[in-house]
Amino acid sequence: MDAADLDYRARTQSGCIPPHLVSRLLELGHAETVEFWAGRGEWFCAREWARLLGEQSRRAEALEMLAPYLATGWWTATRTTAELLEIWGRADEAIVLTRARMEVGHPLALEFYARLLARHGRSDEAFTLLQPHIDDWFLAAALVDVAEGAGRDEKAAELLAARIPDEHRCDSPWCCRGLDPDTAIGLLATIRERQGRVDEAIALLRTRDVTSVNGRDQLADLLARHDRTGELRAYAVTEELV
């Protein structure tokens, strides 16, 4: 098996048995077919078969099934194995497994590892790991999520506020590299709302240039959550809410 080939086939769902077909095979009672191809490089078969083995308390067999995929260093196999271990109540093993990938610098491992730590009572450690990466918007979002459990909301707010300039605002999500000001504003507003400082969160969000991302408007959602109906209607007059 090769990690690059596995990744390409899984991302494109080409040259492989796709997940919807795996599900259909199982629905029709062809579990033996899924098991057969799971051992022959068909990732979606292996993933589903490992999950089923786990549900049958055949966890050693499930890990054995995933082992060849895991041995390639492919992140998706690592993540899937860690998720199963966590579901089975073996979070410490999941942490060790994921940390190994993080330590060799896999770009997706740090975020997953930090969130895993936070889910298991180690939020402060997760925050410390993420803090140096505040300029990466993806990791900044994770930092905000783990900050509450770590009791570090104010520190996270301080880091974000330092990345909101007084003058420049991006006119598109691709203007600035790293953590753009509008994203920093949105994350800071999330903290302020969480702290019960709703008026501050609203004031922050009104300073953004790009108000809607992927069809979601954070300010509109916030106003709706807090029954600020009049403000929401007034906002709808000036913004296209989709």
C-alpha positions as CSV (number, residue, x, y, z in Angstrom):
1,M,0.0,0.0,0.0
2,D,1.1,3.6,-0.7
3,A,-0.1,6.6,1.3
4,A,-0.3,8.9,-1.7
5,D,-2.3,6.4,-3.8
6,L,-4.7,5.7,-0.9
7,D,-5.2,9.4,-0.3
8,Y,-5.9,10.0,-4.0
9,R,-8.4,7.2,-4.3
10,A,-10.2,8.2,-1.1
11,R,-10.4,11.9,-2.0
12,T,-11.6,11.3,-5.5
13,Q,-13.5,8.0,-4.8
14,S,-12.1,6.8,-8.1
15,G,-10.4,3.4,-8.8
16,C,-11.9,2.1,-5.6
17,I,-15.0,0.7,-4.0
18,P,-16.8,3.9,-2.8
19,P,-18.5,4.2,0.6
20,H,-22.0,4.1,-0.8
21,L,-21.4,0.8,-2.5
22,V,-19.8,-0.6,0.7
23,S,-23.0,0.3,2.6
24,R,-25.1,-1.3,-0.1
25,L,-23.1,-4.5,0.0
26,L,-23.6,-4.7,3.7
27,E,-27.3,-3.9,3.4
28,L,-27.7,-6.8,1.0
29,G,-25.9,-9.2,3.3
30,H,-22.5,-9.4,1.5
31,A,-20.4,-8.8,4.5
32,E,-17.9,-11.4,3.3
33,T,-17.3,-9.4,0.2
34,V,-16.5,-6.3,2.2
35,E,-14.2,-8.3,4.4
36,F,-12.4,-9.8,1.4
37,W,-11.7,-6.4,-0.2
38,A,-10.8,-4.8,3.1
39,G,-7.7,-6.9,3.2
40,R,-6.8,-6.0,-0.4
41,G,-6.3,-2.3,-0.2
42,E,-9.9,-1.1,-0.4
43,W,-10.0,1.6,2.2
44,F,-13.7,2.2,2.5
45,C,-14.2,-1.6,3.0
46,A,-11.5,-1.7,5.6
47,R,-12.9,1.3,7.5
48,E,-16.4,-0.1,7.6
49,W,-15.3,-3.6,8.4
50,A,-13.1,-2.4,11.3
51,R,-16.0,-0.4,12.7
52,L,-18.3,-3.5,12.5
53,L,-15.6,-5.7,14.2
54,G,-15.4,-3.1,17.0
55,E,-19.1,-3.2,17.5
56,Q,-18.8,-7.0,17.9
57,S,-16.1,-6.5,20.6
58,R,-13.5,-8.0,18.1
59,R,-11.3,-5.0,18.6
60,A,-8.0,-6.7,18.2
61,E,-9.1,-7.9,14.8
62,A,-10.3,-4.4,13.9
63,L,-6.9,-3.0,14.6
64,E,-5.2,-5.8,12.7
65,M,-7.4,-4.9,9.7
66,L,-6.3,-1.3,9.8
67,A,-2.7,-2.0,10.6
68,P,-1.4,-2.2,6.9
69,Y,-3.1,1.2,6.1
70,L,-1.7,2.7,9.3
71,A,1.8,1.5,8.5
72,T,1.9,3.6,5.4
73,G,1.8,6.8,7.5
74,W,-1.4,7.9,5.8
75,W,-3.1,10.4,8.0
76,T,-6.7,9.3,7.3
77,A,-5.8,5.8,8.6
78,T,-4.2,7.3,11.7
79,R,-7.3,9.5,12.4
80,T,-9.7,6.6,11.8
81,T,-7.8,4.3,14.1
82,A,-7.6,7.0,16.8
83,E,-11.3,7.7,16.6
84,L,-12.1,4.0,17.0
85,L,-9.8,3.8,20.0
86,E,-11.5,6.8,21.6
87,I,-15.0,5.3,21.0
88,W,-13.8,2.1,22.6
89,G,-12.7,4.0,25.7
90,R,-9.0,3.8,24.9
91,A,-8.3,7.5,24.7
92,D,-4.8,7.2,26.0
93,E,-3.8,4.9,23.1
94,A,-5.5,7.3,20.7
95,I,-3.5,10.2,22.2
96,V,-0.2,8.3,21.9
97,L,-1.0,7.3,18.3
98,T,-1.9,10.8,17.2
99,R,1.0,12.4,19.0
100,A,3.4,10.3,17.0
101,R,2.0,11.8,13.7
102,M,2.0,15.3,15.2
103,E,5.6,15.1,16.2
104,V,6.7,14.3,12.7
105,G,5.0,17.4,11.6
106,H,1.8,16.2,9.8
107,P,-0.2,19.4,9.0
108,L,-3.5,18.0,10.2
109,A,-2.4,16.1,13.2
110,L,-1.9,19.0,15.6
111,E,-5.5,20.2,15.4
112,F,-6.9,16.7,15.9
113,Y,-4.4,15.9,18.7
114,A,-5.2,19.2,20.6
115,R,-9.0,18.6,20.4
116,L,-8.5,15.0,21.5
117,L,-6.5,16.2,24.5
118,A,-9.2,18.8,25.3
119,R,-12.0,16.1,25.2
120,H,-10.1,14.1,27.8
121,G,-9.4,16.7,30.5
122,R,-6.2,18.2,29.1
123,S,-7.5,21.5,27.7
124,D,-4.7,23.5,29.2
125,E,-2.1,21.3,27.5
126,A,-4.0,21.6,24.2
127,F,-4.1,25.4,24.5
128,T,-0.4,25.6,25.1
129,L,0.3,23.5,22.0
130,L,-2.0,25.6,19.8
131,Q,-1.0,29.1,21.0
132,P,2.2,29.4,18.9
133,H,0.0,28.7,15.8
134,I,-2.5,31.5,16.3
135,D,-1.8,32.9,12.8
136,D,-3.1,29.7,11.2
137,W,-6.9,30.3,11.0
138,F,-7.7,26.6,11.3
139,L,-5.6,26.2,14.4
140,A,-6.9,29.5,15.8
141,A,-10.4,28.2,15.6
142,A,-9.3,25.1,17.6
143,L,-7.6,27.4,20.1
144,V,-10.9,29.2,20.7
145,D,-12.7,26.0,21.2
146,V,-10.3,24.6,23.7
147,A,-9.8,27.9,25.6
148,E,-13.0,27.6,27.5
149,G,-12.2,24.3,29.1
150,A,-8.7,25.6,29.8
151,G,-10.0,28.7,31.5
152,R,-8.0,30.7,29.0
153,D,-10.7,32.7,27.2
154,E,-9.0,36.1,28.1
155,K,-5.6,34.9,26.8
156,A,-7.2,33.7,23.6
157,A,-9.1,37.1,23.3
158,E,-5.8,38.9,23.8
159,L,-4.1,37.0,21.0
160,L,-6.9,37.6,18.6
161,A,-7.3,41.3,19.4
162,A,-3.6,41.8,18.6
163,R,-4.4,40.5,15.1
164,I,-7.2,43.0,14.3
165,P,-5.6,46.1,12.9
166,D,-7.2,49.5,13.3
167,E,-7.4,50.4,9.7
168,H,-6.9,47.5,7.2
169,R,-9.8,45.2,6.4
170,C,-9.8,42.4,3.9
171,D,-12.3,42.7,1.0
172,S,-12.2,38.9,0.4
173,P,-11.3,35.8,2.4
174,W,-8.1,35.5,0.3
175,C,-6.7,39.0,1.0
176,C,-4.4,38.2,3.9
177,R,-2.4,35.1,4.5
178,G,-2.9,33.3,7.7
179,L,-5.4,34.7,10.2
180,D,-7.2,37.5,8.4
181,P,-8.8,40.3,10.4
182,D,-12.4,39.3,9.7
183,T,-11.7,35.8,10.9
184,A,-10.0,37.1,14.0
185,I,-13.0,39.3,14.7
186,G,-15.4,36.4,14.3
187,L,-13.4,34.2,16.7
188,L,-13.1,37.0,19.2
189,A,-16.9,37.6,19.0
190,T,-17.4,33.9,19.7
191,I,-15.4,34.2,22.9
192,R,-17.3,37.4,24.0
193,E,-20.7,35.7,23.4
194,R,-19.5,32.7,25.4
195,Q,-18.7,35.1,28.2
196,G,-22.1,36.6,28.1
197,R,-20.8,39.8,26.6
198,V,-23.3,39.8,23.8
199,D,-23.3,43.5,23.1
200,E,-19.5,43.4,22.6
201,A,-19.8,40.5,20.3
202,I,-22.4,42.3,18.2
203,A,-20.3,45.4,18.0
204,L,-17.3,43.4,16.9
205,L,-19.2,41.7,14.2
206,R,-20.5,44.9,12.8
207,T,-16.9,46.0,12.0
208,R,-16.3,43.1,9.5
209,D,-16.0,43.8,5.8
210,V,-16.9,40.2,4.7
211,T,-20.1,39.4,6.6
212,S,-21.2,36.0,5.1
213,V,-18.9,33.0,4.7
214,N,-20.2,29.8,3.0
215,G,-23.7,31.0,3.2
216,R,-23.6,31.6,7.0
217,D,-23.7,35.1,8.7
218,Q,-22.3,35.0,12.2
219,L,-24.0,38.2,13.2
220,A,-27.4,37.2,12.0
221,D,-27.0,33.8,13.8
222,L,-26.0,35.6,17.0
223,L,-28.9,38.1,16.9
224,A,-31.3,35.2,16.3
225,R,-29.9,33.2,19.2
226,H,-30.5,36.1,21.6
227,D,-33.9,37.1,20.3
228,R,-32.7,40.4,19.1
229,T,-35.4,40.4,16.5
230,G,-35.6,44.1,15.8
231,E,-31.8,44.3,15.3
232,L,-31.9,41.3,13.0
233,R,-34.6,42.9,10.9
234,A,-32.7,46.1,10.6
235,Y,-29.6,44.1,9.7
236,A,-31.5,42.3,7.0
237,V,-32.3,45.5,5.3
238,T,-28.6,46.4,4.8
239,E,-27.3,42.9,4.2
240,E,-28.2,40.0,2.0
241,L,-28.9,37.2,4.4
242,V,-28.8,33.9,2.8
